[in-house]
Amino acid sequence: MMKGGRNSQRYQSRREFLKNGLYAGLNASLVGSLLLSSCGKRQRSATNVILISIDTLRADHLSCYGYQRPTSPILDKFASQGLLFEDVSTTCPWTLPAHASLLTGLYPRRNGVRAHTDRLRDDVLTLAEVLREHDFITSGIVNSHWLSKTNGLDHGFEEFLYVKEYADRTKPTRVEDEARNWLSKRRDKKFFLFLHYYDVHSDYHSLPHYEKQFVRPYNGIVDGSTSQLLDFRYGRIPLPNQADTEHLIDLYDAGVRQMDDGMERLFALLEEKNLLDNTLIIVTSDHGEEFMEHGGVLHGRTFFQEVLHVPLIMRGPNLPQGQRIKGIASLIDVMPTLLAMLGISPPPGLDGIDLQSLWQRNNAGSPKRLLFGEADWNNIVDNKTVDDIKRFIRQNHYKLHVNRVTGKMELYDIVNNPDENIDVSSKHTPLVKLMRSRLRDFLRIGRTGRTVDPLSPKEVELLKSLGYLQ
């Protein structure tokens, strides 16, 4: 049972939300796909929990996910000691709503965070709040304005540090140093530590010895800076050609390798402090990055796999070692899965599900499960910037892209056509119709988030430099 007080009242609020029928109009199969949440068999819980989110990390640029370059030897070893989920999708293609989903187990329209002006709803419980009620020390160290206290994702953290990000930084951010410092001074009590790294995000500038490993000879103008990538995006300079794109990828890969070494230092400290074997560690990302696969760079605008497909790797007590999980999963599944592994009942009505059956009973997952995506960013309509116009719905290996402004629908078979360049909607008209209907049902359940206070001039300039505001 939860302790009394503010969070207990919020649990009750969530129950009332479900009771009052805000899911009216959803068919039974969709309700099942949204609400299925299993506490599972209660297990001996890990003492501590560390959740690591590496911003802008594409799953397919990690060696353990099949990438041919040696970008991630440390995470490869980490994965060999635990579970690697092969098919995990984010809920949206940029930082704020994706992390809101990760930390609440809810889609953006359910937790109310879809735009930069949204703040997490007061009646939405976060992972940190639940764990704090179960006597965990809760601490967050983040490296993005979107995860700072402005948008409410700090709910439930007793200690919360925002390490300001800068577009032109080269050295690894202070997140690693702050995390090592926190762990070195931790109290003798179980803890939940949330770490958010911005190191892979543009600018793609790494220390020289990492760039030496990955960056091939190049004589073009591309420098990997966010400002230049925005110039490409908005047509101020021509889009990258093949040589330019390959150089961008080289710079990005160097950053992934640099981040991977940071993971080694963190894991080494955990081992030194005798924390590694009694700590459940989860590594994931909020979204990927585009390198001209569909004619663009950066992220935020599309729902293709280069942006949607994120890593999810777990290591800890009671977990199998070296197992690869093929079932379909989403960032919304992290919270209910983690809580179930700790023997803690999740808040009612989460969109995510407990993934334990995927490895405990070799369950491939339900082929009828539906995944959704929304809250795109910075798309252009009639020469104006417009947000939240694209959607996706996925069932099994079919993914339907929908543009609410143009009405365009594209269906891709992402198993047989992982590049998503062959639209098969004309061959599967009944399926498109059914998926479109399910998507409409999903869109009916939205709630509005609170509006954040106006940004300060310094915040505006920071977000402009990072490509989030124009």
C-alpha positions as CSV (number, residue, x, y, z in Angstrom):
1,M,0.0,0.0,0.0
2,M,1.1,3.5,-0.7
3,K,1.7,6.0,2.2
4,G,-0.8,8.6,2.8
5,G,-0.6,12.2,1.6
6,R,-0.4,14.0,-1.7
7,N,0.5,11.0,-3.8
8,S,-2.3,8.8,-2.4
9,Q,-4.7,11.5,-3.4
10,R,-3.3,11.6,-6.8
11,Y,-3.7,7.8,-7.1
12,Q,-7.3,8.3,-6.2
13,S,-7.6,11.0,-8.9
14,R,-6.2,8.6,-11.4
15,R,-8.8,6.0,-10.4
16,E,-11.6,8.6,-10.8
17,F,-10.2,9.4,-14.2
18,L,-10.7,5.8,-15.3
19,K,-14.0,5.4,-13.5
20,N,-15.5,8.4,-15.2
21,G,-15.4,6.8,-18.6
22,L,-12.8,8.9,-20.4
23,Y,-12.0,5.8,-22.4
24,A,-15.6,5.7,-23.8
25,G,-15.5,5.0,-27.5
26,L,-12.4,2.8,-27.4
27,N,-13.1,-0.7,-28.5
28,A,-12.2,-3.6,-26.3
29,S,-9.0,-4.6,-28.1
30,L,-7.7,-1.1,-28.0
31,V,-8.5,-0.7,-24.3
32,G,-6.6,-3.9,-23.7
33,S,-3.6,-2.7,-25.6
34,L,-3.6,0.5,-23.7
35,L,-4.4,-0.7,-20.2
36,L,-2.8,-4.1,-20.0
37,S,-0.5,-3.9,-17.0
38,S,0.6,-6.9,-15.0
39,C,2.2,-6.8,-11.6
40,G,3.4,-10.3,-12.2
41,K,4.9,-12.6,-9.6
42,R,6.5,-10.6,-6.8
43,Q,10.3,-11.2,-6.8
44,R,13.2,-10.3,-4.5
45,S,13.7,-6.7,-5.4
46,A,17.0,-5.1,-6.4
47,T,18.2,-2.7,-3.7
48,N,18.8,0.2,-6.0
49,V,17.7,1.4,-9.5
50,I,19.6,3.5,-12.0
51,L,17.7,4.7,-15.1
52,I,20.0,6.1,-17.8
53,S,18.7,8.0,-20.8
54,I,21.2,8.9,-23.5
55,D,19.6,11.7,-25.6
56,T,19.5,11.2,-29.4
57,L,21.0,7.7,-29.4
58,R,20.0,5.6,-32.3
59,A,19.7,1.9,-31.5
60,D,21.1,0.9,-34.9
61,H,24.4,2.8,-34.2
62,L,25.3,0.5,-31.3
63,S,27.4,-2.5,-32.1
64,C,25.2,-4.7,-29.9
65,Y,22.3,-3.8,-32.2
66,G,24.2,-5.0,-35.3
67,Y,26.1,-1.8,-36.2
68,Q,29.3,-2.7,-38.1
69,R,31.5,0.0,-36.4
70,P,32.8,-0.5,-32.8
71,T,30.9,2.3,-31.3
72,S,29.8,0.7,-28.1
73,P,32.1,-2.0,-26.6
74,I,31.1,-1.1,-23.0
75,L,27.3,-1.2,-23.7
76,D,27.9,-4.4,-25.7
77,K,29.5,-6.0,-22.6
78,F,26.7,-4.6,-20.4
79,A,24.1,-6.1,-22.8
80,S,25.9,-9.5,-22.6
81,Q,25.4,-9.5,-18.9
82,G,21.6,-8.8,-19.1
83,L,18.7,-8.3,-21.4
84,L,18.7,-6.4,-24.8
85,F,15.3,-5.5,-26.3
86,E,15.6,-5.5,-30.0
87,D,12.4,-3.7,-31.0
88,V,11.7,-0.7,-28.8
89,S,9.9,2.5,-30.1
90,T,9.8,5.9,-28.6
91,T,6.4,7.7,-28.4
92,C,7.5,10.9,-30.1
93,P,10.6,12.2,-31.9
94,W,12.0,14.7,-29.5
95,T,13.2,15.1,-25.9
96,L,10.4,16.5,-23.7
97,P,7.4,14.4,-24.6
98,A,9.5,11.3,-25.0
99,H,10.9,11.6,-21.5
100,A,7.5,12.4,-20.1
101,S,6.4,9.0,-21.4
102,L,9.4,7.3,-20.1
103,L,8.9,8.7,-16.6
104,T,5.1,8.2,-16.4
105,G,4.3,5.1,-18.5
106,L,1.8,7.2,-20.5
107,Y,1.5,8.5,-24.0
108,P,2.0,12.3,-24.4
109,R,-1.7,13.0,-24.8
110,R,-2.4,11.1,-21.6
111,N,0.2,12.9,-19.5
112,G,-0.5,16.3,-21.1
113,V,3.1,17.0,-22.4
114,R,3.2,17.4,-26.2
115,A,4.7,20.8,-26.7
116,H,7.4,23.0,-25.2
117,T,4.7,25.1,-23.5
118,D,3.2,22.0,-21.6
119,R,3.9,21.1,-18.0
120,L,3.2,17.7,-16.6
121,R,-0.3,17.4,-15.2
122,D,-0.6,17.4,-11.4
123,D,-2.7,14.3,-11.4
124,V,-0.1,12.2,-13.2
125,L,2.3,10.2,-11.1
126,T,5.9,9.8,-12.0
127,L,8.2,6.8,-11.5
128,A,10.1,8.9,-9.0
129,E,7.0,9.7,-7.0
130,V,6.0,6.0,-6.7
131,L,9.5,4.9,-5.7
132,R,9.8,7.7,-3.2
133,E,6.6,6.5,-1.5
134,H,8.3,3.1,-1.2
135,D,11.3,4.5,0.7
136,F,13.8,5.0,-2.2
137,I,16.0,8.0,-2.2
138,T,15.2,9.7,-5.5
139,S,17.7,11.8,-7.3
140,G,17.9,13.1,-10.9
141,I,20.8,14.6,-12.8
142,V,19.8,15.8,-16.2
143,N,21.4,17.7,-19.1
144,S,18.5,19.3,-21.0
145,H,16.3,22.3,-20.4
146,W,13.3,20.1,-21.2
147,L,14.0,17.9,-18.2
148,S,14.6,20.8,-15.8
149,K,12.0,21.9,-13.3
150,T,10.3,24.1,-15.9
151,N,8.1,21.3,-17.4
152,G,7.4,19.3,-14.3
153,L,9.5,16.2,-14.9
154,D,11.2,16.7,-11.6
155,H,8.1,15.5,-9.7
156,G,9.1,13.0,-7.0
157,F,12.8,13.7,-7.0
158,E,14.2,14.7,-3.6
159,E,17.4,15.9,-5.3
160,F,17.4,17.2,-8.8
161,L,20.3,18.8,-10.6
162,Y,20.0,20.4,-14.1
163,V,23.4,20.5,-15.8
164,K,23.0,23.2,-18.5
165,E,23.6,22.0,-22.0
166,Y,25.5,24.0,-24.6
167,A,25.5,23.6,-28.4
168,D,29.2,23.9,-28.9
169,R,30.5,21.6,-26.1
170,T,33.1,19.0,-27.0
171,K,34.2,17.4,-23.7
172,P,31.8,14.9,-22.0
173,T,29.2,16.8,-19.9
174,R,29.4,17.1,-16.2
175,V,26.6,14.6,-15.8
176,E,29.1,11.8,-15.4
177,D,31.1,13.7,-12.8
178,E,28.0,14.7,-10.9
179,A,26.7,11.1,-11.0
180,R,30.0,9.7,-9.7
181,N,30.1,12.3,-7.0
182,W,26.5,11.5,-5.9
183,L,27.2,7.8,-5.9
184,S,30.4,8.3,-3.9
185,K,28.5,10.1,-1.2
186,R,25.3,8.1,-1.2
187,R,23.6,7.2,2.1
188,D,23.0,3.7,3.2
189,K,19.6,3.5,1.8
190,K,18.1,2.1,-1.4
191,F,18.0,4.7,-4.2
192,F,16.6,5.6,-7.5
193,L,19.0,7.6,-9.7
194,F,17.9,9.0,-13.0
195,L,20.7,10.1,-15.3
196,H,20.2,12.0,-18.6
197,Y,23.2,12.4,-20.9
198,Y,23.2,14.9,-23.8
199,D,26.6,13.9,-25.1
200,V,25.4,12.3,-28.4
201,H,23.1,15.2,-29.3
202,S,24.4,17.8,-31.8
203,D,26.8,19.6,-32.0
204,Y,28.6,16.5,-33.1
205,H,31.9,17.5,-31.5
206,S,34.0,14.9,-29.6
207,L,37.5,14.8,-28.2
208,P,40.2,14.4,-30.9
209,H,41.1,10.8,-30.2
210,Y,37.5,9.7,-30.7
211,E,37.2,11.6,-33.9
212,K,40.5,10.1,-35.1
213,Q,38.9,6.6,-34.7
214,F,35.8,7.3,-36.7
215,V,36.2,10.4,-38.9
216,R,37.5,9.6,-42.4
217,P,39.2,12.2,-44.6
218,Y,36.8,14.9,-45.8
219,N,37.1,18.2,-47.6
220,G,33.5,19.6,-47.5
221,I,31.8,22.3,-45.5
222,V,29.9,20.1,-43.0
223,D,31.0,20.7,-39.4
224,G,28.4,18.8,-37.4
225,S,27.1,22.0,-35.6
226,T,23.5,22.4,-34.7
227,S,23.4,25.8,-36.4
228,Q,24.6,24.4,-39.7
229,L,22.2,21.4,-39.5
230,L,19.4,24.0,-39.0
231,D,20.6,25.8,-42.1
232,F,20.2,22.5,-44.0
233,R,16.8,21.9,-42.5
234,Y,15.4,25.3,-43.4
235,G,16.9,25.5,-46.8
236,R,19.4,28.3,-46.1
237,I,22.2,26.1,-47.6
238,P,21.8,23.0,-49.8
239,L,21.1,19.7,-48.1
240,P,24.1,17.4,-47.5
241,N,25.3,15.2,-50.4
242,Q,26.4,11.6,-49.8
243,A,30.0,12.6,-48.8
244,D,28.6,15.3,-46.4
245,T,26.2,12.8,-44.9
246,E,28.9,10.2,-44.3
247,H,30.9,12.9,-42.6
248,L,28.0,13.7,-40.3
249,I,27.6,10.0,-39.5
250,D,31.4,9.8,-38.7
251,L,31.1,12.7,-36.3
252,Y,28.0,11.2,-34.7
253,D,29.6,7.8,-34.2
254,A,32.6,9.4,-32.6
255,G,30.3,10.9,-30.0
256,V,28.6,7.6,-29.4
257,R,32.0,6.0,-28.7
258,Q,32.9,8.9,-26.3
259,M,29.6,8.4,-24.5
260,D,30.3,4.7,-24.2
261,D,33.6,5.3,-22.4
262,G,31.6,7.4,-20.0
263,M,29.5,4.4,-19.2
264,E,32.6,2.4,-18.5
265,R,33.7,4.9,-15.8
266,L,30.2,4.9,-14.3
267,F,30.0,1.1,-14.2
268,A,33.5,0.8,-12.8
269,L,32.5,3.1,-9.9
270,L,29.5,1.0,-9.2
271,E,31.7,-2.1,-9.0
272,E,34.2,-0.3,-6.8
273,K,31.4,0.6,-4.4
274,N,30.0,-2.9,-4.4
275,L,26.8,-1.6,-6.0
276,L,26.8,-3.3,-9.4
277,D,25.3,-6.6,-8.3
278,N,22.5,-5.2,-6.2
279,T,21.4,-2.5,-8.6
280,L,18.9,-2.7,-11.5
281,I,20.4,-0.6,-14.3
282,I,18.3,0.4,-17.4
283,V,19.9,2.1,-20.4
284,T,17.7,3.6,-23.1
285,S,17.2,6.8,-25.2
286,D,14.5,9.2,-26.0
287,H,14.8,9.2,-29.8
288,G,17.2,8.7,-32.6
289,E,18.6,11.0,-35.3
290,E,18.1,11.5,-39.1
291,F,21.0,11.3,-41.6
292,M,19.1,12.0,-44.9
293,E,17.4,8.6,-44.9
294,H,14.2,10.4,-45.7
295,G,15.6,13.7,-46.8
296,G,16.2,15.4,-43.5
297,V,18.6,15.9,-40.6
298,L,18.3,16.2,-36.8
299,H,15.0,14.9,-35.3
300,G,11.6,15.9,-34.3
301,R,9.7,16.0,-37.6
302,T,9.2,12.4,-38.7
303,F,8.2,8.9,-37.4
304,F,10.6,6.8,-39.4
305,Q,12.6,4.1,-37.7
306,E,15.9,6.1,-37.6
307,V,14.1,8.4,-35.1
308,L,11.7,5.9,-33.5
309,H,13.9,2.9,-32.8
310,V,15.7,3.3,-29.4
311,P,17.8,1.0,-27.4
312,L,16.6,-0.7,-24.2
313,I,19.1,-2.7,-22.1
314,M,18.6,-4.0,-18.6
315,R,21.1,-5.6,-16.1
316,G,20.5,-6.6,-12.5
317,P,19.5,-9.1,-9.9
318,N,17.2,-11.9,-11.1
319,L,17.7,-11.0,-14.7
320,P,18.9,-13.5,-17.3
321,Q,22.3,-12.8,-18.9
322,G,22.9,-12.4,-22.6
323,Q,19.3,-12.7,-23.7
324,R,17.9,-10.8,-26.7
325,I,14.2,-10.0,-26.6
326,K,12.3,-9.8,-29.9
327,G,8.9,-8.8,-28.7
328,I,7.6,-5.3,-29.6
329,A,8.1,-2.7,-26.8
330,S,7.8,1.0,-26.1
331,L,9.3,3.6,-23.7
332,I,6.0,3.6,-21.9
333,D,6.7,0.0,-20.8
334,V,9.8,1.0,-18.7
335,M,7.9,2.2,-15.7
336,P,5.4,-0.7,-15.3
337,T,8.1,-3.3,-16.0
338,L,10.5,-1.7,-13.4
339,L,7.8,-1.5,-10.8
340,A,6.7,-5.1,-11.3
341,M,10.3,-6.3,-11.0
342,L,10.5,-4.5,-7.6
343,G,7.2,-6.0,-6.5
344,I,5.5,-2.6,-6.5
345,S,2.0,-2.2,-7.9
346,P,1.9,0.4,-10.7
347,P,-0.5,3.3,-10.7
348,P,-3.8,2.4,-12.4
349,G,-4.4,3.0,-16.1
350,L,-0.8,3.1,-17.5
351,D,-0.5,2.8,-21.2
352,G,2.6,0.7,-20.9
353,I,2.8,-3.0,-20.0
354,D,5.0,-5.2,-17.8
355,L,7.5,-6.8,-20.2
356,Q,8.6,-9.6,-17.9
357,S,6.6,-12.2,-19.8
358,L,8.8,-11.6,-22.8
359,W,11.8,-13.2,-21.0
360,Q,10.2,-15.3,-18.2
361,R,8.0,-17.3,-20.5
362,N,9.6,-16.7,-23.9
363,N,6.5,-14.8,-24.9
364,A,6.9,-13.0,-28.2
365,G,4.3,-10.5,-27.1
366,S,0.8,-9.9,-28.5
367,P,0.7,-9.5,-32.3
368,K,-2.4,-7.4,-31.8
369,R,-0.7,-4.9,-29.6
370,L,-0.9,-1.3,-30.9
371,L,1.8,1.3,-30.5
372,F,1.2,5.0,-31.1
373,G,3.3,8.1,-31.7
374,E,2.5,11.8,-31.8
375,A,3.9,15.3,-30.9
376,D,6.2,16.0,-33.8
377,W,8.1,19.3,-33.8
378,N,9.0,22.1,-36.2
379,N,7.3,20.8,-39.3
380,I,6.6,23.4,-42.0
381,V,3.1,24.0,-43.4
382,D,2.5,27.0,-45.9
383,N,5.9,28.4,-44.8
384,K,4.9,28.4,-41.2
385,T,6.3,26.2,-38.3
386,V,3.5,23.9,-37.1
387,D,3.8,21.2,-34.4
388,D,1.9,18.0,-33.7
389,I,0.6,17.3,-37.1
390,K,1.9,13.8,-37.7
391,R,1.0,10.5,-36.1
392,F,1.9,6.9,-36.4
393,I,0.2,3.6,-35.3
394,R,1.9,0.3,-35.4
395,Q,0.6,-3.2,-35.2
396,N,3.0,-6.1,-35.6
397,H,5.3,-5.2,-38.5
398,Y,3.0,-2.7,-40.2
399,K,3.3,1.0,-39.4
400,L,0.9,3.6,-40.6
401,H,2.1,7.3,-40.9
402,V,-0.7,9.9,-40.9
403,N,-0.5,13.6,-41.6
404,R,-3.5,15.3,-40.1
405,V,-3.0,18.5,-42.2
406,T,-2.6,16.9,-45.6
407,G,-4.6,13.7,-44.9
408,K,-1.8,11.7,-46.4
409,M,-1.4,8.1,-45.2
410,E,1.6,5.8,-45.8
411,L,1.8,2.2,-44.8
412,Y,5.2,0.4,-44.4
413,D,6.1,-3.1,-43.7
414,I,9.1,-2.4,-41.5
415,V,10.3,-6.0,-41.4
416,N,10.5,-6.6,-45.1
417,N,11.2,-2.9,-45.9
418,P,13.1,-1.5,-42.9
419,D,14.1,1.5,-45.0
420,E,10.4,2.5,-45.2
421,N,10.6,3.6,-48.8
422,I,7.9,1.4,-50.3
423,D,4.4,2.6,-49.4
424,V,2.1,-0.5,-49.4
425,S,-1.1,1.2,-48.4
426,S,-2.8,0.6,-51.8
427,K,-2.2,-3.2,-51.3
428,H,-3.7,-3.3,-47.8
429,T,-6.7,-1.0,-47.9
430,P,-8.7,-2.9,-45.2
431,L,-5.7,-2.8,-42.9
432,V,-5.2,0.9,-43.5
433,K,-8.9,1.5,-42.7
434,L,-8.8,-0.5,-39.5
435,M,-5.5,1.1,-38.3
436,R,-6.9,4.6,-39.1
437,S,-9.9,3.8,-37.0
438,R,-7.8,2.6,-34.1
439,L,-5.8,5.8,-34.3
440,R,-8.9,8.0,-34.2
441,D,-10.0,6.1,-31.1
442,F,-6.6,6.7,-29.5
443,L,-6.7,10.5,-30.3
444,R,-10.0,10.9,-28.5
445,I,-8.5,10.3,-25.1
446,G,-6.3,13.4,-25.0
447,R,-6.0,15.7,-22.1
448,T,-4.4,19.2,-22.0
449,G,-1.3,19.8,-19.9
450,R,-0.6,22.8,-17.8
451,T,1.0,25.8,-19.5
452,V,4.5,26.6,-18.4
453,D,5.6,30.1,-17.4
454,P,7.0,32.2,-20.2
455,L,10.6,31.5,-21.1
456,S,13.2,34.0,-20.0
457,P,15.4,35.7,-22.7
458,K,18.3,33.5,-21.7
459,E,16.2,30.4,-22.1
460,V,15.0,31.5,-25.5
461,E,18.6,32.1,-26.7
462,L,19.7,28.7,-25.3
463,L,16.9,26.9,-27.0
464,K,17.5,28.7,-30.3
465,S,21.2,27.7,-30.2
466,L,20.1,24.0,-29.7
467,G,17.6,24.1,-32.5
468,Y,14.4,24.0,-30.5
469,L,13.2,27.5,-31.2
470,Q,13.4,29.6,-34.3
